[in-house]
Amino acid sequence: GIGIPYVLDFDDEGAVSTGFRLITFGASFYGMYNYTANMEIPYGRFQFQLSGAQLGGASILPIMAVIGWDNVEKINPRAWWIYEMIAIPMSLKFADKLYYKWHLTNGQASLVSASTNLGAINTGFLLNLIYEEGWEDGTIYVPLTYLGAIGTGYLTKNYVSNQSYTEDDAVFIEISSIVGFTNFIFLGNLLEIEEEKITQLLLLASVNGFTYLADKINKNNDLKRGQARIIGLGTFASLMAW
């Protein structure tokens, strides 16, 4: 809806583009409503498809980095729009095929999906810690960060494949990573750390540590639907009370 009028060089602010987008959005909603009417799409499968679409859309960044940011400007922007319009739905479709190929449960799919974001964060910060020049050399950093996201998802799939995880187990672990991030903020303010590298190490330790701890705490439990959200609500309520 956004891309096609731009690719066809319609007046971006004109009535034709606006009308086309309204029709496209409505047709897409109706089409997907009918397409999924007889499908069973649990939350984990939805997350897995969404993660695939996000990775497909983000794949444009390492391509741009390898080409060179200066050279990207020389390429017609319509080419990038067309790439995104193809990459996102194709990646979503590919992710759905992997969901069935890997025989993931609802909880396993949720964890694999969440792990891609954690993988990108870990890879990006580790690269920043190792190399002094920071993100100036995007040719290396951006592709490696993208590969880190995909690689973490694959490693997580191997880790969870023979273990039992419900949807709420996955939610509990995701909430714990947020608690880790919150504790990082509090500890940073308490210790008044000014060294950038120590701050980054504290962030990685807090988020990854709480994620690992949550997995170990809940190892022998299968949380039922709603339990993890009540835990999250209690955690948030305690923060508000404080």
KETOR-831861 format. One record per residue (C-alpha): x, y, z; chain. Coordinates in steps of 0.2 Angstrom, whole numbers, always signed. Layout:
<nodes>
<node><c1>X</c1><c2>Y</c2><c3>Z</c3><ch>A</ch></node>
...
</nodes>
This chain:
<nodes>
<node><c1>+0</c1><c2>+0</c2><c3>+0</c3><ch>A</ch></node>
<node><c1>+14</c1><c2>+12</c2><c3>+4</c3><ch>A</ch></node>
<node><c1>+26</c1><c2>+6</c2><c3>-9</c3><ch>A</ch></node>
<node><c1>+17</c1><c2>+3</c2><c3>-25</c3><ch>A</ch></node>
<node><c1>+11</c1><c2>+21</c2><c3>-27</c3><ch>A</ch></node>
<node><c1>+29</c1><c2>+27</c2><c3>-24</c3><ch>A</ch></node>
<node><c1>+36</c1><c2>+14</c2><c3>-36</c3><ch>A</ch></node>
<node><c1>+23</c1><c2>+19</c2><c3>-50</c3><ch>A</ch></node>
<node><c1>+27</c1><c2>+37</c2><c3>-47</c3><ch>A</ch></node>
<node><c1>+10</c1><c2>+43</c2><c3>-41</c3><ch>A</ch></node>
<node><c1>+8</c1><c2>+60</c2><c3>-33</c3><ch>A</ch></node>
<node><c1>+12</c1><c2>+54</c2><c3>-15</c3><ch>A</ch></node>
<node><c1>+1</c1><c2>+67</c2><c3>-7</c3><ch>A</ch></node>
<node><c1>-13</c1><c2>+66</c2><c3>-20</c3><ch>A</ch></node>
<node><c1>-30</c1><c2>+58</c2><c3>-20</c3><ch>A</ch></node>
<node><c1>-25</c1><c2>+43</c2><c3>-31</c3><ch>A</ch></node>
<node><c1>-11</c1><c2>+37</c2><c3>-19</c3><ch>A</ch></node>
<node><c1>-22</c1><c2>+40</c2><c3>-4</c3><ch>A</ch></node>
<node><c1>-37</c1><c2>+30</c2><c3>-12</c3><ch>A</ch></node>
<node><c1>-26</c1><c2>+16</c2><c3>-18</c3><ch>A</ch></node>
<node><c1>-18</c1><c2>+14</c2><c3>-1</c3><ch>A</ch></node>
<node><c1>-35</c1><c2>+14</c2><c3>+8</c3><ch>A</ch></node>
<node><c1>-41</c1><c2>+0</c2><c3>-5</c3><ch>A</ch></node>
<node><c1>-25</c1><c2>-9</c2><c3>-3</c3><ch>A</ch></node>
<node><c1>-26</c1><c2>-9</c2><c3>+16</c3><ch>A</ch></node>
<node><c1>-45</c1><c2>-15</c2><c3>+16</c3><ch>A</ch></node>
<node><c1>-42</c1><c2>-28</c2><c3>+3</c3><ch>A</ch></node>
<node><c1>-27</c1><c2>-35</c2><c3>+13</c3><ch>A</ch></node>
<node><c1>-37</c1><c2>-36</c2><c3>+29</c3><ch>A</ch></node>
<node><c1>-51</c1><c2>-45</c2><c3>+20</c3><ch>A</ch></node>
<node><c1>-39</c1><c2>-56</c2><c3>+10</c3><ch>A</ch></node>
<node><c1>-30</c1><c2>-61</c2><c3>+26</c3><ch>A</ch></node>
<node><c1>-46</c1><c2>-64</c2><c3>+35</c3><ch>A</ch></node>
<node><c1>-52</c1><c2>-76</c2><c3>+23</c3><ch>A</ch></node>
<node><c1>-34</c1><c2>-84</c2><c3>+21</c3><ch>A</ch></node>
<node><c1>-33</c1><c2>-88</c2><c3>+39</c3><ch>A</ch></node>
<node><c1>-51</c1><c2>-92</c2><c3>+43</c3><ch>A</ch></node>
<node><c1>-48</c1><c2>-111</c2><c3>+44</c3><ch>A</ch></node>
<node><c1>-30</c1><c2>-110</c2><c3>+51</c3><ch>A</ch></node>
<node><c1>-25</c1><c2>-113</c2><c3>+68</c3><ch>A</ch></node>
<node><c1>-13</c1><c2>-99</c2><c3>+72</c3><ch>A</ch></node>
<node><c1>-7</c1><c2>-99</c2><c3>+90</c3><ch>A</ch></node>
<node><c1>+3</c1><c2>-85</c2><c3>+98</c3><ch>A</ch></node>
<node><c1>+19</c1><c2>-94</c2><c3>+95</c3><ch>A</ch></node>
<node><c1>+16</c1><c2>-96</c2><c3>+77</c3><ch>A</ch></node>
<node><c1>+11</c1><c2>-78</c2><c3>+75</c3><ch>A</ch></node>
<node><c1>+27</c1><c2>-72</c2><c3>+83</c3><ch>A</ch></node>
<node><c1>+37</c1><c2>-84</c2><c3>+72</c3><ch>A</ch></node>
<node><c1>+30</c1><c2>-77</c2><c3>+57</c3><ch>A</ch></node>
<node><c1>+32</c1><c2>-59</c2><c3>+63</c3><ch>A</ch></node>
<node><c1>+50</c1><c2>-62</c2><c3>+67</c3><ch>A</ch></node>
<node><c1>+53</c1><c2>-69</c2><c3>+50</c3><ch>A</ch></node>
<node><c1>+45</c1><c2>-54</c2><c3>+42</c3><ch>A</ch></node>
<node><c1>+56</c1><c2>-42</c2><c3>+53</c3><ch>A</ch></node>
<node><c1>+71</c1><c2>-51</c2><c3>+48</c3><ch>A</ch></node>
<node><c1>+66</c1><c2>-51</c2><c3>+30</c3><ch>A</ch></node>
<node><c1>+64</c1><c2>-32</c2><c3>+31</c3><ch>A</ch></node>
<node><c1>+80</c1><c2>-29</c2><c3>+41</c3><ch>A</ch></node>
<node><c1>+90</c1><c2>-39</c2><c3>+28</c3><ch>A</ch></node>
<node><c1>+91</c1><c2>-23</c2><c3>+17</c3><ch>A</ch></node>
<node><c1>+103</c1><c2>-16</c2><c3>+30</c3><ch>A</ch></node>
<node><c1>+117</c1><c2>-28</c2><c3>+28</c3><ch>A</ch></node>
<node><c1>+115</c1><c2>-27</c2><c3>+9</c3><ch>A</ch></node>
<node><c1>+117</c1><c2>-8</c2><c3>+10</c3><ch>A</ch></node>
<node><c1>+132</c1><c2>-9</c2><c3>+22</c3><ch>A</ch></node>
<node><c1>+141</c1><c2>-21</c2><c3>+10</c3><ch>A</ch></node>
<node><c1>+137</c1><c2>-10</c2><c3>-5</c3><ch>A</ch></node>
<node><c1>+143</c1><c2>+5</c2><c3>+5</c3><ch>A</ch></node>
<node><c1>+132</c1><c2>+19</c2><c3>+11</c3><ch>A</ch></node>
<node><c1>+139</c1><c2>+31</c2><c3>-1</c3><ch>A</ch></node>
<node><c1>+135</c1><c2>+20</c2><c3>-16</c3><ch>A</ch></node>
<node><c1>+117</c1><c2>+17</c2><c3>-9</c3><ch>A</ch></node>
<node><c1>+112</c1><c2>+34</c2><c3>-13</c3><ch>A</ch></node>
<node><c1>+117</c1><c2>+31</c2><c3>-31</c3><ch>A</ch></node>
<node><c1>+104</c1><c2>+17</c2><c3>-33</c3><ch>A</ch></node>
<node><c1>+86</c1><c2>+22</c2><c3>-37</c3><ch>A</ch></node>
<node><c1>+76</c1><c2>+22</c2><c3>-21</c3><ch>A</ch></node>
<node><c1>+62</c1><c2>+12</c2><c3>-30</c3><ch>A</ch></node>
<node><c1>+74</c1><c2>-3</c2><c3>-31</c3><ch>A</ch></node>
<node><c1>+74</c1><c2>-3</c2><c3>-12</c3><ch>A</ch></node>
<node><c1>+55</c1><c2>-1</c2><c3>-10</c3><ch>A</ch></node>
<node><c1>+53</c1><c2>-16</c2><c3>-22</c3><ch>A</ch></node>
<node><c1>+65</c1><c2>-26</c2><c3>-12</c3><ch>A</ch></node>
<node><c1>+56</c1><c2>-23</c2><c3>+4</c3><ch>A</ch></node>
<node><c1>+39</c1><c2>-27</c2><c3>-4</c3><ch>A</ch></node>
<node><c1>+46</c1><c2>-44</c2><c3>-9</c3><ch>A</ch></node>
<node><c1>+57</c1><c2>-48</c2><c3>+5</c3><ch>A</ch></node>
<node><c1>+45</c1><c2>-46</c2><c3>+19</c3><ch>A</ch></node>
<node><c1>+31</c1><c2>-57</c2><c3>+13</c3><ch>A</ch></node>
<node><c1>+43</c1><c2>-70</c2><c3>+7</c3><ch>A</ch></node>
<node><c1>+52</c1><c2>-71</c2><c3>+23</c3><ch>A</ch></node>
<node><c1>+36</c1><c2>-72</c2><c3>+33</c3><ch>A</ch></node>
<node><c1>+31</c1><c2>-87</c2><c3>+21</c3><ch>A</ch></node>
<node><c1>+48</c1><c2>-95</c2><c3>+24</c3><ch>A</ch></node>
<node><c1>+47</c1><c2>-93</c2><c3>+43</c3><ch>A</ch></node>
<node><c1>+30</c1><c2>-102</c2><c3>+43</c3><ch>A</ch></node>
<node><c1>+38</c1><c2>-117</c2><c3>+33</c3><ch>A</ch></node>
<node><c1>+52</c1><c2>-118</c2><c3>+46</c3><ch>A</ch></node>
<node><c1>+39</c1><c2>-118</c2><c3>+60</c3><ch>A</ch></node>
<node><c1>+32</c1><c2>-134</c2><c3>+53</c3><ch>A</ch></node>
<node><c1>+49</c1><c2>-141</c2><c3>+48</c3><ch>A</ch></node>
<node><c1>+56</c1><c2>-139</c2><c3>+65</c3><ch>A</ch></node>
<node><c1>+40</c1><c2>-145</c2><c3>+73</c3><ch>A</ch></node>
<node><c1>+40</c1><c2>-131</c2><c3>+86</c3><ch>A</ch></node>
<node><c1>+27</c1><c2>-130</c2><c3>+100</c3><ch>A</ch></node>
<node><c1>+19</c1><c2>-114</c2><c3>+104</c3><ch>A</ch></node>
<node><c1>+31</c1><c2>-109</c2><c3>+118</c3><ch>A</ch></node>
<node><c1>+46</c1><c2>-115</c2><c3>+108</c3><ch>A</ch></node>
<node><c1>+42</c1><c2>-104</c2><c3>+93</c3><ch>A</ch></node>
<node><c1>+39</c1><c2>-89</c2><c3>+105</c3><ch>A</ch></node>
<node><c1>+57</c1><c2>-91</c2><c3>+113</c3><ch>A</ch></node>
<node><c1>+65</c1><c2>-93</c2><c3>+96</c3><ch>A</ch></node>
<node><c1>+57</c1><c2>-78</c2><c3>+90</c3><ch>A</ch></node>
<node><c1>+62</c1><c2>-67</c2><c3>+105</c3><ch>A</ch></node>
<node><c1>+79</c1><c2>-74</c2><c3>+104</c3><ch>A</ch></node>
<node><c1>+83</c1><c2>-65</c2><c3>+87</c3><ch>A</ch></node>
<node><c1>+81</c1><c2>-48</c2><c3>+95</c3><ch>A</ch></node>
<node><c1>+92</c1><c2>-53</c2><c3>+110</c3><ch>A</ch></node>
<node><c1>+105</c1><c2>-60</c2><c3>+98</c3><ch>A</ch></node>
<node><c1>+106</c1><c2>-44</c2><c3>+88</c3><ch>A</ch></node>
<node><c1>+108</c1><c2>-34</c2><c3>+105</c3><ch>A</ch></node>
<node><c1>+121</c1><c2>-46</c2><c3>+111</c3><ch>A</ch></node>
<node><c1>+131</c1><c2>-46</c2><c3>+95</c3><ch>A</ch></node>
<node><c1>+130</c1><c2>-27</c2><c3>+93</c3><ch>A</ch></node>
<node><c1>+136</c1><c2>-23</c2><c3>+110</c3><ch>A</ch></node>
<node><c1>+150</c1><c2>-36</c2><c3>+110</c3><ch>A</ch></node>
<node><c1>+157</c1><c2>-29</c2><c3>+93</c3><ch>A</ch></node>
<node><c1>+156</c1><c2>-12</c2><c3>+101</c3><ch>A</ch></node>
<node><c1>+166</c1><c2>-18</c2><c3>+116</c3><ch>A</ch></node>
<node><c1>+179</c1><c2>-27</c2><c3>+106</c3><ch>A</ch></node>
<node><c1>+182</c1><c2>-14</c2><c3>+92</c3><ch>A</ch></node>
<node><c1>+187</c1><c2>+3</c2><c3>+98</c3><ch>A</ch></node>
<node><c1>+181</c1><c2>+12</c2><c3>+82</c3><ch>A</ch></node>
<node><c1>+163</c1><c2>+9</c2><c3>+86</c3><ch>A</ch></node>
<node><c1>+150</c1><c2>+8</c2><c3>+72</c3><ch>A</ch></node>
<node><c1>+160</c1><c2>+19</c2><c3>+60</c3><ch>A</ch></node>
<node><c1>+164</c1><c2>+3</c2><c3>+50</c3><ch>A</ch></node>
<node><c1>+146</c1><c2>-2</c2><c3>+46</c3><ch>A</ch></node>
<node><c1>+152</c1><c2>-13</c2><c3>+32</c3><ch>A</ch></node>
<node><c1>+157</c1><c2>-26</c2><c3>+45</c3><ch>A</ch></node>
<node><c1>+146</c1><c2>-22</c2><c3>+60</c3><ch>A</ch></node>
<node><c1>+129</c1><c2>-22</c2><c3>+52</c3><ch>A</ch></node>
<node><c1>+131</c1><c2>-39</c2><c3>+43</c3><ch>A</ch></node>
<node><c1>+138</c1><c2>-47</c2><c3>+59</c3><ch>A</ch></node>
<node><c1>+124</c1><c2>-40</c2><c3>+70</c3><ch>A</ch></node>
<node><c1>+111</c1><c2>-47</c2><c3>+57</c3><ch>A</ch></node>
<node><c1>+120</c1><c2>-64</c2><c3>+57</c3><ch>A</ch></node>
<node><c1>+120</c1><c2>-64</c2><c3>+76</c3><ch>A</ch></node>
<node><c1>+101</c1><c2>-62</c2><c3>+76</c3><ch>A</ch></node>
<node><c1>+99</c1><c2>-76</c2><c3>+64</c3><ch>A</ch></node>
<node><c1>+112</c1><c2>-87</c2><c3>+73</c3><ch>A</ch></node>
<node><c1>+105</c1><c2>-85</c2><c3>+90</c3><ch>A</ch></node>
<node><c1>+88</c1><c2>-90</c2><c3>+84</c3><ch>A</ch></node>
<node><c1>+95</c1><c2>-106</c2><c3>+76</c3><ch>A</ch></node>
<node><c1>+105</c1><c2>-110</c2><c3>+92</c3><ch>A</ch></node>
<node><c1>+89</c1><c2>-107</c2><c3>+103</c3><ch>A</ch></node>
<node><c1>+79</c1><c2>-119</c2><c3>+92</c3><ch>A</ch></node>
<node><c1>+92</c1><c2>-132</c2><c3>+95</c3><ch>A</ch></node>
<node><c1>+92</c1><c2>-128</c2><c3>+114</c3><ch>A</ch></node>
<node><c1>+73</c1><c2>-129</c2><c3>+116</c3><ch>A</ch></node>
<node><c1>+69</c1><c2>-143</c2><c3>+103</c3><ch>A</ch></node>
<node><c1>+70</c1><c2>-157</c2><c3>+116</c3><ch>A</ch></node>
<node><c1>+62</c1><c2>-147</c2><c3>+131</c3><ch>A</ch></node>
<node><c1>+45</c1><c2>-143</c2><c3>+136</c3><ch>A</ch></node>
<node><c1>+40</c1><c2>-125</c2><c3>+135</c3><ch>A</ch></node>
<node><c1>+22</c1><c2>-118</c2><c3>+136</c3><ch>A</ch></node>
<node><c1>+17</c1><c2>-101</c2><c3>+129</c3><ch>A</ch></node>
<node><c1>+17</c1><c2>-94</c2><c3>+146</c3><ch>A</ch></node>
<node><c1>+35</c1><c2>-101</c2><c3>+150</c3><ch>A</ch></node>
<node><c1>+41</c1><c2>-91</c2><c3>+135</c3><ch>A</ch></node>
<node><c1>+32</c1><c2>-75</c2><c3>+141</c3><ch>A</ch></node>
<node><c1>+39</c1><c2>-78</c2><c3>+159</c3><ch>A</ch></node>
<node><c1>+57</c1><c2>-78</c2><c3>+152</c3><ch>A</ch></node>
<node><c1>+53</c1><c2>-63</c2><c3>+141</c3><ch>A</ch></node>
<node><c1>+47</c1><c2>-53</c2><c3>+156</c3><ch>A</ch></node>
<node><c1>+62</c1><c2>-58</c2><c3>+166</c3><ch>A</ch></node>
<node><c1>+74</c1><c2>-51</c2><c3>+152</c3><ch>A</ch></node>
<node><c1>+64</c1><c2>-34</c2><c3>+155</c3><ch>A</ch></node>
<node><c1>+66</c1><c2>-36</c2><c3>+173</c3><ch>A</ch></node>
<node><c1>+85</c1><c2>-38</c2><c3>+170</c3><ch>A</ch></node>
<node><c1>+85</c1><c2>-22</c2><c3>+159</c3><ch>A</ch></node>
<node><c1>+76</c1><c2>-13</c2><c3>+173</c3><ch>A</ch></node>
<node><c1>+88</c1><c2>-18</c2><c3>+186</c3><ch>A</ch></node>
<node><c1>+102</c1><c2>-12</c2><c3>+175</c3><ch>A</ch></node>
<node><c1>+95</c1><c2>+5</c2><c3>+175</c3><ch>A</ch></node>
<node><c1>+93</c1><c2>+5</c2><c3>+194</c3><ch>A</ch></node>
<node><c1>+111</c1><c2>-2</c2><c3>+196</c3><ch>A</ch></node>
<node><c1>+118</c1><c2>+11</c2><c3>+184</c3><ch>A</ch></node>
<node><c1>+110</c1><c2>+25</c2><c3>+194</c3><ch>A</ch></node>
<node><c1>+115</c1><c2>+18</c2><c3>+210</c3><ch>A</ch></node>
<node><c1>+133</c1><c2>+15</c2><c3>+206</c3><ch>A</ch></node>
<node><c1>+135</c1><c2>+30</c2><c3>+195</c3><ch>A</ch></node>
<node><c1>+146</c1><c2>+21</c2><c3>+182</c3><ch>A</ch></node>
<node><c1>+153</c1><c2>+33</c2><c3>+169</c3><ch>A</ch></node>
<node><c1>+164</c1><c2>+21</c2><c3>+160</c3><ch>A</ch></node>
<node><c1>+155</c1><c2>+16</c2><c3>+144</c3><ch>A</ch></node>
<node><c1>+162</c1><c2>-1</c2><c3>+142</c3><ch>A</ch></node>
<node><c1>+157</c1><c2>-6</c2><c3>+160</c3><ch>A</ch></node>
<node><c1>+140</c1><c2>+1</c2><c3>+157</c3><ch>A</ch></node>
<node><c1>+138</c1><c2>-10</c2><c3>+142</c3><ch>A</ch></node>
<node><c1>+145</c1><c2>-26</c2><c3>+151</c3><ch>A</ch></node>
<node><c1>+132</c1><c2>-22</c2><c3>+165</c3><ch>A</ch></node>
<node><c1>+118</c1><c2>-21</c2><c3>+153</c3><ch>A</ch></node>
<node><c1>+123</c1><c2>-38</c2><c3>+144</c3><ch>A</ch></node>
<node><c1>+125</c1><c2>-46</c2><c3>+161</c3><ch>A</ch></node>
<node><c1>+109</c1><c2>-40</c2><c3>+168</c3><ch>A</ch></node>
<node><c1>+98</c1><c2>-45</c2><c3>+153</c3><ch>A</ch></node>
<node><c1>+106</c1><c2>-61</c2><c3>+149</c3><ch>A</ch></node>
<node><c1>+108</c1><c2>-66</c2><c3>+167</c3><ch>A</ch></node>
<node><c1>+90</c1><c2>-63</c2><c3>+171</c3><ch>A</ch></node>
<node><c1>+85</c1><c2>-72</c2><c3>+155</c3><ch>A</ch></node>
<node><c1>+96</c1><c2>-87</c2><c3>+160</c3><ch>A</ch></node>
<node><c1>+90</c1><c2>-87</c2><c3>+178</c3><ch>A</ch></node>
<node><c1>+71</c1><c2>-87</c2><c3>+173</c3><ch>A</ch></node>
<node><c1>+74</c1><c2>-102</c2><c3>+162</c3><ch>A</ch></node>
<node><c1>+83</c1><c2>-112</c2><c3>+176</c3><ch>A</ch></node>
<node><c1>+69</c1><c2>-107</c2><c3>+189</c3><ch>A</ch></node>
<node><c1>+55</c1><c2>-112</c2><c3>+178</c3><ch>A</ch></node>
<node><c1>+64</c1><c2>-128</c2><c3>+171</c3><ch>A</ch></node>
<node><c1>+53</c1><c2>-141</c2><c3>+179</c3><ch>A</ch></node>
<node><c1>+37</c1><c2>-131</c2><c3>+177</c3><ch>A</ch></node>
<node><c1>+24</c1><c2>-129</c2><c3>+163</c3><ch>A</ch></node>
<node><c1>+15</c1><c2>-112</c2><c3>+167</c3><ch>A</ch></node>
<node><c1>-3</c1><c2>-112</c2><c3>+162</c3><ch>A</ch></node>
<node><c1>-11</c1><c2>-99</c2><c3>+151</c3><ch>A</ch></node>
<node><c1>-12</c1><c2>-82</c2><c3>+161</c3><ch>A</ch></node>
<node><c1>+1</c1><c2>-87</c2><c3>+175</c3><ch>A</ch></node>
<node><c1>+15</c1><c2>-78</c2><c3>+167</c3><ch>A</ch></node>
<node><c1>+5</c1><c2>-62</c2><c3>+164</c3><ch>A</ch></node>
<node><c1>-1</c1><c2>-62</c2><c3>+182</c3><ch>A</ch></node>
<node><c1>+18</c1><c2>-63</c2><c3>+187</c3><ch>A</ch></node>
<node><c1>+22</c1><c2>-49</c2><c3>+176</c3><ch>A</ch></node>
<node><c1>+7</c1><c2>-39</c2><c3>+183</c3><ch>A</ch></node>
<node><c1>+13</c1><c2>-42</c2><c3>+200</c3><ch>A</ch></node>
<node><c1>+31</c1><c2>-36</c2><c3>+196</c3><ch>A</ch></node>
<node><c1>+24</c1><c2>-20</c2><c3>+188</c3><ch>A</ch></node>
<node><c1>+13</c1><c2>-17</c2><c3>+203</c3><ch>A</ch></node>
<node><c1>+27</c1><c2>-18</c2><c3>+215</c3><ch>A</ch></node>
<node><c1>+37</c1><c2>-6</c2><c3>+205</c3><ch>A</ch></node>
<node><c1>+22</c1><c2>+6</c2><c3>+205</c3><ch>A</ch></node>
<node><c1>+20</c1><c2>+4</c2><c3>+224</c3><ch>A</ch></node>
<node><c1>+38</c1><c2>+8</c2><c3>+227</c3><ch>A</ch></node>
</nodes>
